[in-house]
Amino acid sequence: MVSALDQVPADFLFALGTLRQARCRSELRLEEIPAPSRLAPFAVALGAEVMAPGNTSGAIHGPAAAALEPASGSDDVELATGRFILLHDPDGSAVWDGEFRIVTYIRAQLEPEMGNDEMLGSVAWTWLVEALDNHAAPYRSAGGTATRVLSESFGSLSDRPNSIDIELRASWTPATADITSHLEAWSDMVCTFAGLPPLPDGVTPLPRRRREQP
C-alpha cells in the first residue's frame, strides 16, 4: 500500500473515484477493509454483508422470505458475505492481461438438500457472468471456482443441523479503469447469492436458509 497520495498512479486514483460513484443495493453493508499487500503494488478492498432486517413487513418475497425470520437476540439476519478487491500494477501483468484485476469472494448458506445439486457450481458462475453482462461491465480473462462446503457439528454442538455453503472465488480483468459498473454488478451478484430479488432474467434462485445462531 502507498504511504503518500502523490505516489499513487493517476489511473488508480481514477479507478478509486469510480468506485465511489457506484450505486449498490441498500441491503448491502459495504465498507473498506485491509487490502492484500503482496498481490499488486496498489490495491483496495471492500467487504460486504447482505443483512435483512428481522421484521421485513412483507418487503422480501420468494426464496429469501423463509430466511428472514428474526433470530433470538438479533434484529438482523446475515444472508451472504463477500469481498471485492481491486488490484493495480502500472507495469501490467501478462497473467491479468492488463494493468487492473478484480478479485472477488462470495459465500452464502443454502438449504442442506441443495448441496447435492450437480449444477450448483455452474449456476453460481452464471450469476457472475450475467451480473457483469446486465451492467454492461466490459471484462476479459475471467476465471473462478465454486465450492460447496459441508459443515457438521459434534459434541456439545451436535444439536446444530448440518449446513451447506456455496463459495465463489473469481477474478477478471476490467477493460477500462472505470470500475463503477463492475462494483454495481458485484453488488447485485452478492444479493443474488443471498436470494434477494430482483434476479437476472432467466435465472432461478436457489433456496436459502438463515444461519443458525450460536
MDTraj code that builds the backbone (N, CA, C; nanometers):
import mdtraj as md
import numpy as np

residues = "MET VAL SER ALA LEU ASP GLN VAL PRO ALA ASP PHE LEU PHE ALA LEU GLY THR LEU ARG GLN ALA ARG CYS ARG SER GLU LEU ARG LEU GLU GLU ILE PRO ALA PRO SER ARG LEU ALA PRO PHE ALA VAL ALA LEU GLY ALA GLU VAL MET ALA PRO GLY ASN THR SER GLY ALA ILE HIS GLY PRO ALA ALA ALA ALA LEU GLU PRO ALA SER GLY SER ASP ASP VAL GLU LEU ALA THR GLY ARG PHE ILE LEU LEU HIS ASP PRO ASP GLY SER ALA VAL TRP ASP GLY GLU PHE ARG ILE VAL THR TYR ILE ARG ALA GLN LEU GLU PRO GLU MET GLY ASN ASP GLU MET LEU GLY SER VAL ALA TRP THR TRP LEU VAL GLU ALA LEU ASP ASN HIS ALA ALA PRO TYR ARG SER ALA GLY GLY THR ALA THR ARG VAL LEU SER GLU SER PHE GLY SER LEU SER ASP ARG PRO ASN SER ILE ASP ILE GLU LEU ARG ALA SER TRP THR PRO ALA THR ALA ASP ILE THR SER HIS LEU GLU ALA TRP SER ASP MET VAL CYS THR PHE ALA GLY LEU PRO PRO LEU PRO ASP GLY VAL THR PRO LEU PRO ARG ARG ARG ARG GLU GLN PRO".split()
xyz = np.array([
    [0.0832, -0.1192, 0.0000],
    [0.0000, 0.0000, 0.0000],
    [0.0874, 0.1253, 0.0000],
    [0.0311, 0.2329, -0.0489],
    [0.1097, 0.3540, -0.0631],
    [0.1068, 0.4338, 0.0655],
    [0.2080, 0.5182, 0.0829],
    [0.2172, 0.5990, 0.2036],
    [0.1868, 0.7451, 0.1769],
    [0.1840, 0.7881, 0.0512],
    [0.1560, 0.9274, 0.0174],
    [0.0734, 0.9317, -0.1095],
    [-0.0176, 1.0275, -0.1135],
    [-0.1100, 1.0367, -0.2258],
    [-0.0374, 1.0606, -0.3571],
    [0.0740, 1.1347, -0.3528],
    [0.1437, 1.1671, -0.4770],
    [0.2170, 1.0470, -0.5357],
    [0.2229, 0.9369, -0.4611],
    [0.2846, 0.8155, -0.5121],
    [0.1847, 0.7251, -0.5837],
    [0.0576, 0.7598, -0.5767],
    [-0.0460, 0.6768, -0.6363],
    [-0.0607, 0.7108, -0.7838],
    [-0.0544, 0.6116, -0.8732],
    [-0.0703, 0.6385, -1.0165],
    [-0.2059, 0.7026, -1.0466],
    [-0.2078, 0.7872, -1.1483],
    [-0.3303, 0.8576, -1.1857],
    [-0.4422, 0.7595, -1.2230],
    [-0.4062, 0.6511, -1.2912],
    [-0.5087, 0.5541, -1.3313],
    [-0.5754, 0.4898, -1.2100],
    [-0.4961, 0.4633, -1.1064],
    [-0.5531, 0.4016, -0.9875],
    [-0.6396, 0.5013, -0.9114],
    [-0.5965, 0.6273, -0.9048],
    [-0.6787, 0.7308, -0.8419],
    [-0.8118, 0.7456, -0.9152],
    [-0.8067, 0.7395, -1.0476],
    [-0.9301, 0.7476, -1.1257],
    [-1.0216, 0.6300, -1.0933],
    [-0.9631, 0.5102, -1.0860],
    [-1.0423, 0.3902, -1.0558],
    [-1.1071, 0.4011, -0.9178],
    [-1.0327, 0.4545, -0.8208],
    [-1.0889, 0.4721, -0.6873],
    [-1.2074, 0.5675, -0.6914],
    [-1.1956, 0.6723, -0.7717],
    [-1.3060, 0.7663, -0.7840],
    [-1.4296, 0.7024, -0.8432],
    [-1.4114, 0.6126, -0.9387],
    [-1.5280, 0.5470, -0.9987],
    [-1.5942, 0.4505, -0.9005],
    [-1.5159, 0.3912, -0.8102],
    [-1.5752, 0.3041, -0.7090],
    [-1.6715, 0.3822, -0.6198],
    [-1.6345, 0.5066, -0.5885],
    [-1.7199, 0.5890, -0.5021],
    [-1.8506, 0.6270, -0.5714],
    [-1.8534, 0.6195, -0.7035],
    [-1.9729, 0.6558, -0.7782],
    [-2.0723, 0.5407, -0.7902],
    [-2.0291, 0.4205, -0.7544],
    [-2.1154, 0.3035, -0.7703],
    [-2.2375, 0.3122, -0.6794],
    [-2.3504, 0.2706, -0.7323],
    [-2.4747, 0.2673, -0.6568],
    [-2.5056, 0.1218, -0.6224],
    [-2.4814, 0.0870, -0.4977],
    [-2.5024, -0.0506, -0.4537],
    [-2.6359, -0.0636, -0.3820],
    [-2.6869, -0.1832, -0.3772],
    [-2.8163, -0.2074, -0.3161],
    [-2.8143, -0.1760, -0.1669],
    [-2.9294, -0.1315, -0.1181],
    [-2.9379, -0.0883, 0.0216],
    [-2.9196, -0.2039, 0.1191],
    [-2.9477, -0.3280, 0.0754],
    [-2.9297, -0.4430, 0.1644],
    [-2.7823, -0.4746, 0.1888],
    [-2.6961, -0.4171, 0.1076],
    [-2.5539, -0.4469, 0.1149],
    [-2.4838, -0.3507, 0.2105],
    [-2.4215, -0.4052, 0.3138],
    [-2.3395, -0.3256, 0.4045],
    [-2.1959, -0.3312, 0.3545],
    [-2.1498, -0.2202, 0.2991],
    [-2.0211, -0.2158, 0.2309],
    [-1.9251, -0.1269, 0.3075],
    [-1.8023, -0.1751, 0.3279],
    [-1.7016, -0.0953, 0.3960],
    [-1.5633, -0.1347, 0.3480],
    [-1.4698, -0.0401, 0.3579],
    [-1.3327, -0.0689, 0.3181],
    [-1.2657, -0.1547, 0.4246],
    [-1.1902, -0.2535, 0.3796],
    [-1.1174, -0.3437, 0.4682],
    [-0.9708, -0.3450, 0.4250],
    [-0.8800, -0.3958, 0.5087],
    [-0.7390, -0.4010, 0.4693],
    [-0.7195, -0.4796, 0.3393],
    [-0.6435, -0.4226, 0.2491],
    [-0.6198, -0.4868, 0.1197],
    [-0.4943, -0.5732, 0.1264],
    [-0.4886, -0.6806, 0.0502],
    [-0.3673, -0.7636, 0.0469],
    [-0.2503, -0.6823, -0.0082],
    [-0.1337, -0.7001, 0.0479],
    [-0.0180, -0.6187, 0.0105],
    [0.0770, -0.6882, -0.0853],
    [0.0569, -0.8163, -0.1086],
    [0.1536, -0.8910, -0.1893],
    [0.1023, -0.9242, -0.3291],
    [-0.0223, -0.8933, -0.3576],
    [-0.0791, -0.9309, -0.4872],
    [-0.0491, -0.8298, -0.5960],
    [-0.0302, -0.7036, -0.5555],
    [-0.0062, -0.5978, -0.6534],
    [0.0523, -0.4774, -0.5815],
    [0.1204, -0.3879, -0.6558],
    [0.1755, -0.2676, -0.5922],
    [0.0689, -0.1782, -0.5299],
    [-0.0509, -0.1788, -0.5877],
    [-0.1589, -0.0943, -0.5384],
    [-0.2862, -0.1782, -0.5310],
    [-0.3610, -0.1606, -0.4233],
    [-0.4820, -0.2408, -0.4052],
    [-0.5780, -0.1704, -0.3116],
    [-0.7052, -0.1971, -0.3304],
    [-0.8091, -0.1525, -0.2385],
    [-0.9071, -0.2678, -0.2243],
    [-0.9614, -0.2850, -0.1040],
    [-1.0514, -0.3971, -0.0780],
    [-1.1764, -0.3482, -0.0071],
    [-1.2876, -0.4075, -0.0436],
    [-1.4160, -0.3777, 0.0181],
    [-1.4757, -0.5077, 0.0700],
    [-1.5342, -0.5023, 0.1885],
    [-1.6055, -0.6159, 0.2443],
    [-1.7542, -0.5856, 0.2456],
    [-1.8349, -0.6889, 0.2306],
    [-1.9790, -0.6675, 0.2242],
    [-2.0531, -0.7775, 0.2974],
    [-2.1631, -0.7388, 0.3569],
    [-2.2594, -0.8326, 0.4137],
    [-2.3969, -0.7948, 0.3607],
    [-2.4748, -0.8960, 0.3280],
    [-2.6149, -0.8723, 0.2954],
    [-2.6942, -0.9035, 0.4204],
    [-2.7491, -0.7993, 0.4791],
    [-2.8243, -0.8130, 0.6025],
    [-2.9702, -0.7796, 0.5759],
    [-3.0582, -0.8665, 0.6227],
    [-3.2010, -0.8421, 0.6094],
    [-3.2584, -0.8173, 0.7475],
    [-3.3406, -0.7128, 0.7630],
    [-3.3991, -0.6847, 0.8941],
    [-3.4888, -0.7973, 0.9390],
    [-3.4874, -0.8227, 1.0683],
    [-3.5714, -0.9301, 1.1213],
    [-3.7181, -0.9077, 1.0953],
    [-3.7632, -0.7833, 1.1013],
    [-3.9023, -0.7501, 1.0734],
    [-3.9092, -0.6862, 0.9371],
    [-3.9399, -0.7654, 0.8335],
    [-3.9391, -0.7163, 0.6963],
    [-4.0730, -0.6607, 0.6532],
    [-4.1805, -0.6883, 0.7276],
    [-4.3139, -0.6380, 0.6952],
    [-4.3528, -0.6709, 0.5523],
    [-4.3136, -0.7893, 0.5081],
    [-4.3538, -0.8327, 0.3753],
    [-4.2722, -0.7716, 0.2632],
    [-4.1613, -0.7046, 0.2944],
    [-4.0842, -0.6370, 0.1906],
    [-4.0069, -0.7352, 0.1037],
    [-3.9742, -0.8526, 0.1586],
    [-3.8972, -0.9515, 0.0847],
    [-3.9868, -1.0701, 0.0525],
    [-3.9754, -1.1169, -0.0708],
    [-4.0579, -1.2282, -0.1147],
    [-3.9703, -1.3382, -0.1728],
    [-4.0333, -1.4531, -0.2022],
    [-3.9619, -1.5600, -0.2692],
    [-3.8709, -1.6376, -0.1764],
    [-3.7611, -1.6934, -0.2319],
    [-3.6740, -1.7841, -0.1565],
    [-3.6134, -1.7233, -0.0312],
    [-3.5950, -1.5923, -0.0289],
    [-3.5329, -1.5305, 0.0876],
    [-3.6287, -1.5138, 0.2032],
    [-3.7590, -1.5212, 0.1768],
    [-3.8561, -1.4890, 0.2806],
    [-3.8412, -1.5785, 0.4027],
    [-3.8177, -1.7100, 0.3802],
    [-3.8064, -1.8026, 0.4926],
    [-3.6827, -1.7755, 0.5754],
    [-3.5831, -1.7121, 0.5158],
    [-3.4584, -1.6844, 0.5876],
    [-3.4683, -1.5615, 0.6750],
    [-3.5747, -1.4878, 0.6618],
    [-3.5816, -1.3580, 0.7264],
    [-3.6586, -1.3585, 0.8562],
    [-3.6769, -1.4737, 0.9158],
    [-3.7369, -1.4784, 1.0476],
    [-3.6368, -1.4243, 1.1485],
    [-3.6768, -1.3369, 1.2376],
    [-3.5815, -1.2784, 1.3314],
    [-3.5185, -1.3832, 1.4209],
    [-3.3869, -1.3729, 1.4360],
    [-3.3161, -1.4656, 1.5236],
    [-3.3228, -1.4149, 1.6665],
    [-3.3168, -1.5074, 1.7597],
    [-3.3236, -1.4703, 1.9005],
    [-3.2075, -1.3792, 1.9370],
    [-3.2400, -1.2620, 1.9929],
    [-3.1378, -1.1688, 2.0355],
    [-3.0734, -1.0912, 1.9224],
    [-3.1305, -1.0995, 1.8014],
    [-3.0726, -1.0282, 1.6885],
    [-3.1819, -0.9668, 1.6049],
    [-3.1623, -0.8420, 1.5635],
    [-3.2595, -0.7744, 1.4798],
    [-3.2391, -0.8050, 1.3319],
    [-3.1176, -0.8361, 1.2931],
    [-3.0859, -0.8581, 1.1535],
    [-3.0439, -1.0027, 1.1292],
    [-3.0542, -1.0435, 1.0019],
    [-3.0171, -1.1780, 0.9604],
    [-2.9132, -1.1667, 0.8494],
    [-2.8028, -1.2364, 0.8634],
    [-2.6996, -1.2364, 0.7597],
    [-2.7344, -1.3385, 0.6528],
    [-2.7401, -1.2937, 0.5285],
    [-2.7743, -1.3816, 0.4177],
    [-2.6534, -1.4198, 0.3326],
    [-2.5566, -1.3299, 0.3204],
    [-2.4376, -1.3576, 0.2396],
    [-2.3269, -1.2600, 0.2782],
    [-2.2035, -1.2996, 0.2499],
    [-2.0882, -1.2128, 0.2724],
    [-1.9999, -1.2160, 0.1482],
    [-1.9158, -1.1148, 0.1344],
    [-1.8282, -1.1124, 0.0184],
    [-1.7146, -1.0140, 0.0337],
    [-1.6161, -1.0258, -0.0558],
    [-1.5039, -0.9334, -0.0631],
    [-1.4822, -0.8943, -0.2092],
    [-1.4514, -0.7676, -0.2303],
    [-1.4239, -0.7137, -0.3641],
    [-1.2882, -0.6449, -0.3559],
    [-1.1920, -0.6938, -0.4325],
    [-1.0553, -0.6408, -0.4277],
    [-1.0158, -0.5915, -0.5668],
    [-0.9717, -0.4675, -0.5734],
    [-0.9215, -0.4111, -0.6983],
    [-0.7702, -0.3999, -0.6895],
    [-0.7014, -0.4659, -0.7816],
    [-0.5558, -0.4656, -0.7871],
    [-0.5083, -0.3812, -0.9053],
    [-0.3928, -0.3171, -0.8888],
    [-0.3372, -0.2375, -0.9978],
    [-0.1862, -0.2506, -1.0009],
    [-0.1341, -0.2817, -1.1180],
    [0.0098, -0.2855, -1.1427],
    [0.0372, -0.1965, -1.2634],
    [0.0985, -0.0798, -1.2421],
    [0.1232, 0.0119, -1.3537],
    [0.2040, -0.0506, -1.4672],
    [0.2851, -0.1519, -1.4366],
    [0.3655, -0.2179, -1.5390],
    [0.2876, -0.3245, -1.6145],
    [0.1656, -0.3505, -1.5714],
    [0.0865, -0.4524, -1.6369],
    [0.1260, -0.5928, -1.5948],
    [0.0404, -0.6871, -1.6247],
    [0.0644, -0.8267, -1.5891],
    [0.0193, -0.9160, -1.7035],
    [0.1089, -1.0032, -1.7460],
    [0.0736, -1.0972, -1.8526],
    [-0.0352, -1.1932, -1.8060],
    [-0.0325, -1.2264, -1.6776],
    [-0.1345, -1.3171, -1.6234],
    [-0.2711, -1.2498, -1.6234],
    [-0.2752, -1.1223, -1.5865],
    [-0.4006, -1.0488, -1.5849],
    [-0.4472, -1.0113, -1.7251],
    [-0.3519, -0.9945, -1.8174],
    [-0.3803, -0.9368, -1.9490],
    [-0.4265, -0.7921, -1.9332],
    [-0.3559, -0.7164, -1.8487],
    [-0.3916, -0.5778, -1.8259],
    [-0.3227, -0.5225, -1.7025],
    [-0.3579, -0.3988, -1.6673],
    [-0.2985, -0.3324, -1.5511],
    [-0.3861, -0.3429, -1.4275],
    [-0.5114, -0.3821, -1.4439],
    [-0.6049, -0.3964, -1.3326],
    [-0.6532, -0.5405, -1.3249],
    [-0.6902, -0.5801, -1.2050],
    [-0.7527, -0.7113, -1.1848],
    [-0.8498, -0.7001, -1.0690],
    [-0.9667, -0.7555, -1.0858],
    [-1.0675, -0.7605, -0.9798],
    [-1.0734, -0.9034, -0.9266],
    [-1.0612, -0.9164, -0.7956],
    [-1.0671, -1.0469, -0.7294],
    [-1.1840, -1.0441, -0.6317],
    [-1.2679, -1.1459, -0.6359],
    [-1.3866, -1.1467, -0.5508],
    [-1.4039, -1.2800, -0.4800],
    [-1.4773, -1.2723, -0.3703],
    [-1.5150, -1.3902, -0.2921],
    [-1.6558, -1.3673, -0.2404],
    [-1.7417, -1.4672, -0.2563],
    [-1.8789, -1.4584, -0.2067],
    [-1.9137, -1.5911, -0.1397],
    [-1.9819, -1.5826, -0.0254],
    [-2.0253, -1.7037, 0.0445],
    [-2.1674, -1.6846, 0.0958],
    [-2.2494, -1.7867, 0.0779],
    [-2.3870, -1.7835, 0.1272],
    [-2.4295, -1.9246, 0.1648],
    [-2.5208, -1.9340, 0.2582],
    [-2.5679, -2.0641, 0.3052],
    [-2.6908, -2.1075, 0.2274],
    [-2.6971, -2.2390, 0.1984],
    [-2.8063, -2.2970, 0.1221],
    [-2.8864, -2.3927, 0.2089],
    [-3.0018, -2.4310, 0.1579],
    [-3.0728, -2.5423, 0.2184],
    [-2.9872, -2.6671, 0.2033],
    [-2.9780, -2.7529, 0.3080],
    [-2.8888, -2.8694, 0.3020],
    [-2.9103, -2.9577, 0.1802],
    [-3.0349, -2.9771, 0.1378],
    [-3.0608, -3.0683, 0.0263],
    [-3.0057, -3.0160, -0.1061],
    [-2.9771, -2.8850, -0.1121],
    [-2.9254, -2.8295, -0.2365],
    [-2.7783, -2.8621, -0.2564],
    [-2.7098, -2.9100, -0.1518],
    [-2.5675, -2.9389, -0.1627],
    [-2.5360, -3.0494, -0.2611],
    [-2.6335, -3.1345, -0.2919],
    [-2.6111, -3.2440, -0.3848],
    [-2.6444, -3.2078, -0.5289],
    [-2.6833, -3.0849, -0.5528],
    [-2.7180, -3.0416, -0.6872],
    [-2.5905, -3.0280, -0.7705],
    [-2.5768, -3.1105, -0.8734],
    [-2.4564, -3.1087, -0.9557],
    [-2.4417, -2.9798, -1.0343],
    [-2.5508, -2.9055, -1.0502],
    [-2.5464, -2.7816, -1.1270],
    [-2.5143, -2.6604, -1.0407],
    [-2.4932, -2.6801, -0.9130],
    [-2.4762, -2.5686, -0.8208],
    [-2.3603, -2.4776, -0.8615],
    [-2.2451, -2.5365, -0.8947],
    [-2.1300, -2.4564, -0.9317],
    [-2.1530, -2.3763, -1.0582],
    [-2.2118, -2.4386, -1.1587],
    [-2.2349, -2.3683, -1.2848],
    [-2.3387, -2.2580, -1.2681],
    [-2.4364, -2.2787, -1.1793],
    [-2.5344, -2.1738, -1.1519],
    [-2.4656, -2.0533, -1.0887],
    [-2.3766, -2.0786, -0.9934],
    [-2.3042, -1.9694, -0.9282],
    [-2.2211, -1.8915, -1.0299],
    [-2.1545, -1.9603, -1.1203],
    [-2.0751, -1.8920, -1.2223],
    [-2.1650, -1.8120, -1.3165],
    [-2.2816, -1.8676, -1.3484],
    [-2.3758, -1.7967, -1.4353],
    [-2.4191, -1.6657, -1.3718],
    [-2.4387, -1.6661, -1.2397],
    [-2.4771, -1.5426, -1.1713],
    [-2.3718, -1.4349, -1.1926],
    [-2.2437, -1.4713, -1.1862],
    [-2.1369, -1.3738, -1.2058],
    [-2.1391, -1.3200, -1.3483],
    [-2.1418, -1.4081, -1.4463],
    [-2.1379, -1.3662, -1.5864],
    [-2.2573, -1.2792, -1.6214],
    [-2.3757, -1.3187, -1.5759],
    [-2.4956, -1.2434, -1.6102],
    [-2.4981, -1.1081, -1.5398],
    [-2.4454, -1.1011, -1.4174],
    [-2.4413, -0.9726, -1.3474],
    [-2.3515, -0.8743, -1.4230],
    [-2.2355, -0.9207, -1.4683],
    [-2.1458, -0.8340, -1.5447],
    [-2.2102, -0.7926, -1.6762],
    [-2.2760, -0.8860, -1.7432],
    [-2.3413, -0.8544, -1.8704],
    [-2.4571, -0.7574, -1.8506],
    [-2.5360, -0.7789, -1.7466],
    [-2.6518, -0.6925, -1.7218],
    [-2.6106, -0.5486, -1.6929],
    [-2.4917, -0.5303, -1.6353],
    [-2.4439, -0.3959, -1.6049],
    [-2.3495, -0.3427, -1.7125],
    [-2.3384, -0.4152, -1.8215],
    [-2.2517, -0.3740, -1.9324],
    [-2.1110, -0.3416, -1.8823],
    [-2.0598, -0.4284, -1.7963],
    [-1.9251, -0.4114, -1.7416],
    [-1.8259, -0.4855, -1.8311],
    [-1.7464, -0.4152, -1.9115],
    [-1.6552, -0.4826, -2.0049],
    [-1.5403, -0.5507, -1.9310],
    [-1.5118, -0.6751, -1.9680],
    [-1.4076, -0.7509, -1.8982],
    [-1.3500, -0.8570, -1.9900],
    [-1.2411, -0.9172, -1.9448],
    [-1.1789, -1.0281, -2.0169],
    [-1.1038, -1.1153, -1.9158],
    [-1.0611, -1.2307, -1.9618],
    [-0.9783, -1.3226, -1.8822],
    [-1.0419, -1.3553, -1.7476],
    [-1.1701, -1.3879, -1.7480],
    [-1.2396, -1.4237, -1.6241],
    [-1.2160, -1.5704, -1.5897],
    [-1.2051, -1.5974, -1.4615],
    [-1.1901, -1.7347, -1.4151],
    [-1.2334, -1.7460, -1.2704],
    [-1.2643, -1.8667, -1.2282],
    [-1.3064, -1.8822, -1.0897],
    [-1.3387, -2.0249, -1.0538],
    [-1.3649, -2.0456, -0.9265],
    [-1.4035, -2.1768, -0.8755],
    [-1.5229, -2.1612, -0.7826],
    [-1.6119, -2.2576, -0.7874],
    [-1.7271, -2.2630, -0.6971],
    [-1.7118, -2.3869, -0.6104],
    [-1.7303, -2.3692, -0.4797],
    [-1.7071, -2.4773, -0.3846],
    [-1.8273, -2.4936, -0.2936],
    [-1.8660, -2.6192, -0.2706],
    [-1.9697, -2.6487, -0.1718],
    [-1.9021, -2.6901, -0.0420],
    [-1.9430, -2.6300, 0.0682],
    [-1.8819, -2.6559, 0.1980],
    [-1.9860, -2.7159, 0.2919],
    [-1.9607, -2.8383, 0.3365],
    [-2.0499, -2.9052, 0.4306],
    [-1.9983, -2.8840, 0.5719],
    [-2.0837, -2.8344, 0.6589],
    [-2.0465, -2.8146, 0.7994],
    [-2.1285, -2.9094, 0.8862],
    [-2.0597, -2.9908, 0.9675],
    [-2.1240, -3.0828, 1.0604],
    [-2.0789, -3.0491, 1.2026],
    [-2.1693, -3.0596, 1.2972],
    [-2.1378, -3.0258, 1.4361],
    [-2.1393, -3.1512, 1.5224],
    [-2.0501, -3.1534, 1.6242],
    [-2.0363, -3.2706, 1.7096],
    [-2.0261, -3.2279, 1.8562],
    [-2.0316, -3.3261, 1.9447],
    [-2.0173, -3.2996, 2.0867],
    [-2.1267, -3.2084, 2.1386],
    [-2.0868, -3.1064, 2.2120],
    [-2.1852, -3.0150, 2.2713],
    [-2.2616, -2.9349, 2.1673],
    [-2.2136, -2.9381, 2.0424],
    [-2.2820, -2.8651, 1.9353],
    [-2.3585, -2.9587, 1.8428],
    [-2.3741, -3.0838, 1.8842],
    [-2.4337, -3.1832, 1.7952],
    [-2.5802, -3.1566, 1.7639],
    [-2.6456, -3.0687, 1.8427],
    [-2.7857, -3.0402, 1.8140],
    [-2.8019, -2.9414, 1.6989],
    [-2.6909, -2.8863, 1.6537],
    [-2.6993, -2.7965, 1.5388],
    [-2.7204, -2.8761, 1.4110],
    [-2.8068, -2.8301, 1.3221],
    [-2.8273, -2.9012, 1.1956],
    [-2.7076, -2.8829, 1.1030],
    [-2.6866, -2.9811, 1.0150],
    [-2.5824, -2.9669, 0.9135],
    [-2.6162, -2.8490, 0.8223],
    [-2.5135, -2.7898, 0.7647],
    [-2.5370, -2.6778, 0.6742],
    [-2.4489, -2.6907, 0.5516],
    [-2.4959, -2.6348, 0.4408],
    [-2.4223, -2.6330, 0.3153],
    [-2.4033, -2.4879, 0.2730],
    [-2.2774, -2.4493, 0.2488],
    [-2.2475, -2.3160, 0.1978],
    [-2.1967, -2.3273, 0.0548],
    [-2.2245, -2.2257, -0.0242],
    [-2.1662, -2.2136, -0.1569],
    [-2.0653, -2.0998, -0.1518],
    [-1.9457, -2.1250, -0.2014],
    [-1.8407, -2.0240, -0.2079],
    [-1.7994, -2.0045, -0.3530],
    [-1.7918, -1.8801, -0.3945],
    [-1.7424, -1.8482, -0.5283],
    [-1.6204, -1.7585, -0.5154],
    [-1.5091, -1.8043, -0.5707],
    [-1.3871, -1.7248, -0.5794],
    [-1.3614, -1.6995, -0.7272],
    [-1.3523, -1.5735, -0.7643],
    [-1.3408, -1.5414, -0.9061],
    [-1.2567, -1.4165, -0.9254],
    [-1.2072, -1.4002, -1.0467],
    [-1.1330, -1.2792, -1.0811],
    [-1.1504, -1.2528, -1.2299],
    [-1.1371, -1.1271, -1.2662],
    [-1.1452, -1.0882, -1.4065],
    [-1.0717, -0.9558, -1.4259],
    [-1.0391, -0.9250, -1.5501],
    [-0.9693, -0.8016, -1.5847],
    [-1.0680, -0.7023, -1.6441],
    [-1.0912, -0.5888, -1.5788],
    [-1.1784, -0.4880, -1.6365],
    [-1.1146, -0.4283, -1.7614],
    [-1.1947, -0.3992, -1.8619],
    [-1.1408, -0.3486, -1.9884],
    [-1.0949, -0.2043, -1.9786],
    [-1.1453, -0.1298, -1.8799],
    [-1.1065, 0.0091, -1.8601],
    [-1.0832, 0.0342, -1.7107],
    [-1.0359, 0.1532, -1.6792],
    [-1.0141, 0.1893, -1.5383],
    [-1.1419, 0.2352, -1.4701],
    [-1.2523, 0.2404, -1.5427],
    [-1.3815, 0.2761, -1.4830],
    [-1.4412, 0.1493, -1.4220],
    [-1.4438, 0.1438, -1.2898],
    [-1.4855, 0.0213, -1.2205],
    [-1.6290, 0.0316, -1.1689],
    [-1.6963, 0.1414, -1.1974],
    [-1.8309, 0.1632, -1.1439],
    [-1.9230, 0.0458, -1.1720],
    [-1.9359, 0.0082, -1.2980],
    [-2.0303, -0.0977, -1.3355],
    [-1.9886, -0.2327, -1.2784],
    [-1.8595, -0.2520, -1.2565],
    [-1.8123, -0.3795, -1.2021],
    [-1.8536, -0.3942, -1.0551],
    [-1.8400, -0.2867, -0.9782],
    [-1.8816, -0.2931, -0.8381],
    [-2.0333, -0.3054, -0.8274],
    [-2.1062, -0.2372, -0.9130],
    [-2.2520, -0.2490, -0.9119],
    [-2.2957, -0.3893, -0.9500],
    [-2.2280, -0.4490, -1.0480],
    [-2.2596, -0.5870, -1.0867],
    [-2.2299, -0.6825, -0.9720],
    [-2.1170, -0.6625, -0.9056],
    [-2.0808, -0.7484, -0.7925],
    [-2.1811, -0.7323, -0.6787],
    [-2.2250, -0.6101, -0.6552],
    [-2.3263, -0.5847, -0.5523],
    [-2.4520, -0.6659, -0.5791],
    [-2.4983, -0.6631, -0.7037],
    [-2.6167, -0.7410, -0.7391],
    [-2.5907, -0.8904, -0.7253],
    [-2.4687, -0.9324, -0.7585],
    [-2.4345, -1.0737, -0.7506],
    [-2.4395, -1.1247, -0.6073],
    [-2.3860, -1.0460, -0.5138],
    [-2.3901, -1.0867, -0.3734],
    [-2.5349, -1.0985, -0.3268],
    [-2.6187, -1.0055, -0.3686],
    [-2.7599, -1.0113, -0.3309],
    [-2.8295, -1.1304, -0.3942],
    [-2.7892, -1.1668, -0.5153],
    [-2.8443, -1.2857, -0.5788],
    [-2.8069, -1.4105, -0.5002],
    [-2.6816, -1.4193, -0.4554],
    [-2.6398, -1.5315, -0.3715],
    [-2.7230, -1.5364, -0.2437],
    [-2.7605, -1.4191, -0.1931],
    [-2.8400, -1.4133, -0.0706],
    [-2.9864, -1.4476, -0.0946],
    [-3.0258, -1.4610, -0.2209],
    [-3.1635, -1.4965, -0.2521],
    [-3.2580, -1.3786, -0.2583],
    [-3.2037, -1.2573, -0.2693],
    [-3.2886, -1.1391, -0.2715],
    [-3.3247, -1.1009, -0.4145],
    [-3.4498, -1.0661, -0.4406],
    [-3.4880, -1.0178, -0.5733],
    [-3.4414, -0.8739, -0.5908],
    [-3.4366, -0.8180, -0.7134],
    [-3.4657, -0.8871, -0.8385],
    [-3.3473, -0.9724, -0.8834],
    [-3.3786, -1.0709, -0.9657],
    [-3.2771, -1.1588, -1.0201],
    [-3.2629, -1.1344, -1.1699],
    [-3.1480, -1.1657, -1.2284],
    [-3.1341, -1.1549, -1.3732],
    [-3.2379, -1.2412, -1.4432],
    [-3.2848, -1.1961, -1.5574],
    [-3.3848, -1.2712, -1.6331],
    [-3.3344, -1.4111, -1.6640],
    [-3.4218, -1.5086, -1.6415],
    [-3.3894, -1.6458, -1.6758],
    [-3.3111, -1.7212, -1.5706],
    [-3.2762, -1.6572, -1.4589],
    [-3.2013, -1.7241, -1.3525],
    [-3.2958, -1.7649, -1.2416],
    [-3.2900, -1.8909, -1.2034],
    [-3.3747, -1.9431, -1.0962],
    [-3.2983, -1.9417, -0.9655],
    [-3.3505, -1.8764, -0.8620],
    [-3.2783, -1.8696, -0.7355],
    [-3.2761, -2.0032, -0.6636],
    [-3.1713, -2.0290, -0.5886],
    [-3.1641, -2.1475, -0.5046],
    [-3.2215, -2.1143, -0.3681],
    [-3.2896, -2.2088, -0.3037],
    [-3.3472, -2.1813, -0.1708],
    [-3.2398, -2.1464, -0.0710],
    [-3.2731, -2.0528, 0.0174],
    [-3.1795, -2.0096, 0.1197],
    [-3.2321, -2.0442, 0.2575],
    [-3.1460, -2.0411, 0.3546],
    [-3.1855, -2.0534, 0.4939],
    [-3.1003, -1.9579, 0.5754],
    [-3.1533, -1.9075, 0.6834],
    [-3.0731, -1.8184, 0.7670],
    [-2.9739, -1.8999, 0.8482],
    [-2.8649, -1.8359, 0.8838],
    [-2.7643, -1.9038, 0.9651],
    [-2.8165, -1.9229, 1.1065],
    [-2.7900, -2.0413, 1.1603],
    [-2.8309, -2.0677, 1.2981],
    [-2.7448, -1.9864, 1.3939],
    [-2.8041, -1.9319, 1.4965],
    [-2.7291, -1.8552, 1.5943],
    [-2.6586, -1.9480, 1.6923],
    [-2.5401, -1.9120, 1.7412],
    [-2.4676, -1.9980, 1.8361],
    [-2.5515, -2.0225, 1.9596],
])
top = md.Topology()
chain = top.add_chain()
for i, resn in enumerate(residues, 1):
    res = top.add_residue(resn, chain, resSeq=i)
    for name in ("N", "CA", "C"):
        top.add_atom(name, md.element.get_by_symbol(name[0]), res)
traj = md.Trajectory(xyz[None], top)
